[in-house]
Amino acid sequence: MKNKIIIIDMVNGFVKEGPLHDKSILDIVDNINTVVEKIDGDIIIFEDCHKPGCKEFEVFPEHCLEGDSQSETIDELQYLFSHPNYLCTIKKNSTNGIFQFIGRELAKPGRYYIMGVCSDICVLQFAMSLKTLSNEMNTDIDVIVVSDAIDTFDGKNHDKNEMNQLAIDLMKSMGIKIITSQEV
């Protein structure tokens, strides 16, 4: 089975700047790098990248606008763009990148190691959608979330620890495998 490494929204707008950033998310970078070193597989990077007036801004504050630094992958992971296993970058205009993923015909049998942010929004939606697609198509897609390589922001009415645990519990309940970077 072919491996795929999925890195979701490790962009400046969630890690270093902007209304939804949380600098403590940098703590997961070493674990992402550990998985990249251990797994031989295609690397697919998602970048949150919105047009002005995006419908998502009705729920979340304006963030990661197309062409600004918030929508760029953080410096600590820029090396992935020249990694021999780098396959592509998918810019997404919504919380769930599955639609762009399917449109590029990237959902094929294999193991999908999912990492990044936000664990309770973009990671959760993508992982659950990929698992649902696998079930619907009766396809051998193994959805694996690396629990110490996902994170979310801390904010008003959004406790990062509670939201991370909630996301992990929901994904487990859907049959998604939850492992750590050391278990890869």
Steps between C-alpha positions, in 0.01 A plus 500: 500500500625845407556751781393862496604765750234768532600826668204730559521877547841537662486860382604825665136598555448213744848490652668842499262786417137594451183462707506117516869442563648325801880493523493187716404311182872517413539222758369243250756579227759251631237225502399582142866481400534164678214356294643643176835333581342162586242466222580454135202659333369786291483831688189710443479841664174688554508878540202699624464772235189717479369760262362822653136459603532123539185336645714348775549851641137493612613254770872571546687832497671598174823301473744347250412723207635402160837666441576595860754341733229336713419254219862383462642184656716581803877535445569192713329279240602683181762230433217262413446679167839369383470160674535211251154368600320835468198449274293820511354791691124542518369847579157483657225757547308309767563307818489166316758424232335174394326660202825621345659164586231298323503741204869426450426127517741452790274269704643160412561186706777544753593627845435868568693653790323824592661782699459875548239750622232561605439160656134567577414670171709439185678180614181350641292581192762372255568176691132421549418582138784280372385214724140546380617505137693178559190335646270626223732387222592178687864597444802397702592841642662487843442836674758564774520816712824568684371634833819679609527666158160673507396806697253786511484855629410618848241775518178629648254209522763279333719312747770335289547199730128423514459549125801282417368219719149535359635478144711192582203329667272574203755370250555183704124440512495509118768230473787736427828371641662730755873453558795709619805598297702243695256223400535570128 
